[in-house]
């Protein structure tokens, strides 16, 4: 009877570890995300976040959802350096995030609308369905804003 109890405990433990490992996969920022406009609550873009060989994360804009009358192929005319006047679609606008699991910090994020680069941290929430993206500047305290992105399937890009 004692061996049976140990066997049951071992099986339950293995099942639980599989569930935990599965949840770890859901909490990584790696994948596809839909950004949401804070004012209109409409989809603004689709972003792909990838992990590099050195373990850092970066993100590219794959698709935008322009408003009627907006340029469907916008360029970053407010950007400086190598991104100046480059297409926003396909642009790496997030880079150098360090961390693991659901928490990634010390990254940089570019706001293509104003060309400014901010410090940034990421936190995946709601079992991997949403992600808080906190862009900020460092003064005596961190001053910034948080956007909530929604995980999405691999998009079909036109």
BELTALIN-V970524 format. One record per helix or strand of 2 or more residues. SS is the DSSP state (H for helix, E for strand). FROM is the first residue (numbers start at 1). TO is the last residue. If there is no record, write none. Layout:
SS,FROM,TO  SS,FROM,TO
This chain:
H,2,26  E,31,36  E,43,51  E,57,64  H,81,83  E,92,100  E,103,111  E,116,125  H,126,128  E,130,138  E,142,152
